[in-house]
């Protein structure tokens, strides 16, 4: 039987107000990437996410970002590598302190996209993750698109796991359509569910220009803050079940 991880970005409270229905999402997914105070999240939301993960049997990943809640971490920032590393180490430690059993790390938003191409920032991210892995005494995989961060992770002995997005548009080069451009977001549960099955079975996704992009992903993501997130996640889970694809955390 084919297997796949289904993840969502959760715990993204802003000013104490949740941006997603975390309770409903945790019931469907196998991994949850939890905001740890950079773009969103606070001590209370991190503790709540850690408790939900235990209750639903969901693996927890850290979801660090540029420290920019005003822009939800979606604006790229030019930071010295040492400053970026220190910023991320604080966030990662905050999630650990909240009682989360962190099994992987997935950077968020603009940082996630920046480290596909920016080797200096990718190195800083990988250094922060490697530092935590050393303290935990076990491997800590990095979840992402590839590129510079995959190389940086490998250089530090960190497993790198490729991710595909079910509710985001793709460019022909395999990167994501910027959120400011048409076609960036998908919200049709049936279309998203069909994409999930196709990604698992064929390893391809249709880009915004109609071309086919090969995507070798071990984890599929539905963003928790999308308006139709719960409906999409449920449709994806049902479609994968119907296609005899087991949803299982690899962590």
C-alpha positions in Angstrom: 0.0 0.0 0.0 1.2 3.5 -0.9 1.7 5.8 2.1 1.9 9.6 2.4 2.1 12.2 5.2 -0.6 14.8 5.3 0.4 17.9 7.2 -1.1 21.3 8.1 0.3 24.5 9.5 -1.5 25.1 12.8 -1.3 26.8 16.1 -1.2 30.1 14.2 -3.0 32.4 16.7 -2.6 36.1 16.3 -3.2 38.2 19.3 -4.7 35.1 21.0 -7.2 34.6 18.2 -6.9 31.3 16.2 -6.7 31.6 12.4 -7.7 28.0 11.9 -10.0 25.3 13.3 -7.2 23.4 14.8 -9.5 20.8 16.5 -11.0 19.8 13.2 -7.7 19.8 11.3 -5.9 17.6 13.9 -8.6 15.0 13.4 -7.7 14.5 9.8 -3.9 15.0 9.4 -0.9 13.0 10.4 1.6 15.8 11.0 1.1 19.4 12.4 3.6 22.2 11.8 3.2 24.4 14.8 3.8 28.2 14.8 6.3 29.0 17.5 6.1 32.8 18.1 7.6 34.2 14.9 4.8 34.9 12.5 2.1 33.7 14.9 1.5 31.6 18.0 2.2 32.1 21.7 2.9 30.0 24.7 -0.7 29.1 25.2 -1.3 28.1 21.6 1.9 26.0 21.6 0.8 24.2 24.7 -2.7 23.6 23.2 -1.1 22.2 20.0 1.2 19.9 21.9 -1.9 18.6 23.9 -3.9 18.1 20.7 -1.1 16.2 19.1 -0.9 13.8 21.9 -4.7 13.3 21.9 -5.0 12.7 18.2 -1.7 10.8 17.7 -0.3 13.5 15.3 3.4 14.2 14.9 4.6 17.7 15.8 6.9 19.8 13.7 8.2 23.3 14.5 7.1 26.0 12.1 9.6 28.9 12.7 9.7 32.1 10.6 10.9 35.6 10.4 9.8 37.4 13.5 7.2 39.5 11.8 3.6 38.9 13.1 2.4 42.1 11.4 2.9 40.5 8.0 2.3 36.9 9.1 5.9 36.1 8.2 5.2 36.5 4.5 7.6 39.3 3.7 11.3 38.3 3.1 13.8 40.0 5.4 17.5 40.6 4.8 19.1 39.5 8.1 22.7 38.6 9.0 23.0 34.8 9.2 23.9 35.0 12.9 20.8 37.1 13.7 18.5 34.8 11.7 19.9 31.7 13.5 19.5 33.2 16.9 15.9 34.2 16.0 15.0 30.7 15.0 16.7 29.1 18.0 14.5 31.1 20.3 11.4 30.0 18.5 12.4 26.3 18.4 13.2 26.3 22.1 9.9 28.0 22.8 8.0 25.1 21.3 10.1 22.6 23.2 9.4 24.5 26.4 5.7 24.3 25.7 5.9 20.5 25.9 5.9 19.6 22.2 7.7 16.5 21.1 9.2 18.1 18.0 10.0 15.5 15.3 10.8 17.8 12.3 11.1 21.5 11.3 9.3 23.3 8.5 10.2 27.0 8.0 7.2 29.2 7.3 6.2 31.7 4.6 8.8 34.0 3.1 11.6 32.2 4.9 10.5 28.9 3.5 10.6 30.3 -0.1 13.8 32.4 0.5 15.9 29.4 1.5 15.2 27.6 -1.7 17.6 30.0 -3.4 19.5 31.9 -0.6 22.4 29.8 0.5 23.4 32.1 3.4 19.9 32.1 4.9 19.6 28.3 4.3 22.8 27.7 6.2 21.5 29.8 9.1 18.3 27.8 9.2 20.1 24.5 9.0 22.5 25.6 11.8 19.6 26.4 14.1 18.0 23.1 13.4 21.2 21.1 13.8 21.8 22.8 17.1 18.4 21.6 18.4 19.0 18.1 17.0 22.2 18.0 18.9 20.5 18.9 22.1 17.7 16.4 21.5 20.2 13.7 20.7 18.4 12.5 17.6 18.0 13.4 13.9 15.6 16.3 13.2 14.4 16.2 9.5 13.8 19.4 7.6 10.6 19.7 5.5 10.7 21.9 2.4 10.8 22.4 -1.3 14.4 21.7 -2.0 17.2 23.8 -3.4 19.7 25.5 -1.1 18.0 24.3 2.1 18.2 20.7 1.0 22.0 21.0 0.4 22.5 22.8 3.7 20.6 20.2 5.6 22.6 17.4 4.0 25.8 19.1 4.8 24.8 19.0 8.5 23.6 15.4 8.5 19.9 16.5 8.7 17.4 14.4 6.7 15.6 16.5 4.1 12.0 15.6 3.2 10.3 17.2 0.2 6.9 18.6 0.5 4.1 19.4 -2.0 1.3 21.8 -1.5 -2.3 20.9 -2.3 -3.8 24.4 -2.0 -1.1 26.5 -3.7 -0.4 27.2 -7.4 2.8 26.0 -8.9 5.1 27.7 -11.4 6.7 25.7 -14.2 10.1 25.6 -12.2 8.4 23.8 -9.3 8.3 26.8 -7.0 5.1 28.3 -5.7 3.1 31.1 -7.3 3.6 34.2 -5.1 0.5 35.0 -3.1 0.2 38.4 -4.8 -0.4 36.8 -8.2 -3.5 35.1 -9.8 -3.6 31.4 -9.3 -1.7 31.4 -6.0 -4.4 29.8 -4.0 -6.7 26.8 -4.6 -9.9 26.4 -2.5 -12.0 23.7 -4.3 -12.0 20.6 -2.1 -12.6 18.2 -5.0 -9.8 19.7 -7.1 -7.4 19.6 -4.2 -8.4 16.0 -3.4 -7.8 15.0 -6.9 -4.4 16.7 -6.9 -3.4 14.8 -3.7 -4.1 11.4 -5.3 -2.3 12.4 -8.5 0.7 13.5 -6.5 0.9 10.2 -4.8 0.2 8.0 -7.8 1.9 9.9 -10.6 4.3 12.4 -8.8 3.1 15.3 -10.9 1.2 18.5 -10.5 -0.2 20.9 -13.2 1.4 24.4 -13.1 -0.5 27.6 -13.7 0.6 27.6 -17.3 -0.7 24.2 -17.9 2.6 22.4 -18.0 3.3 19.3 -15.9 5.8 19.5 -13.0 7.4 16.5 -11.4 7.1 16.6 -7.6 8.6 13.8 -5.6 7.1 14.5 -2.2 6.8 12.5 0.9 4.4 15.0 2.6 1.4 16.9 1.4 0.3 20.2 2.9 -3.1 21.9 3.4 -2.8 25.3 5.0 -4.8 25.5 8.1 -5.6 29.2 7.7 -7.3 28.8 4.3 -11.0 29.6 4.5 -11.9 26.1 3.1 -9.1 24.3 5.0 -11.3 21.8 6.9 -13.4 20.9 3.9 -10.2 20.5 1.8 -8.4 18.4 4.4 -11.4 16.1 4.8 -11.9 15.7 1.0 -8.2 14.9 0.7 -8.3 12.3 3.4 -11.4 10.7 1.9 -9.9 10.6 -1.5 -6.6 9.1 -0.3 -8.5 6.5 1.7 -10.6 5.6 -1.4 -7.4 5.3 -3.5 -5.9 2.9 -0.9 -3.2 5.4 0.1 -2.4 5.2 3.8 -2.0 8.5 5.6 0.9 8.1 8.0 3.5 10.3 9.6 7.1 9.5 8.6 8.6 11.0 11.7 
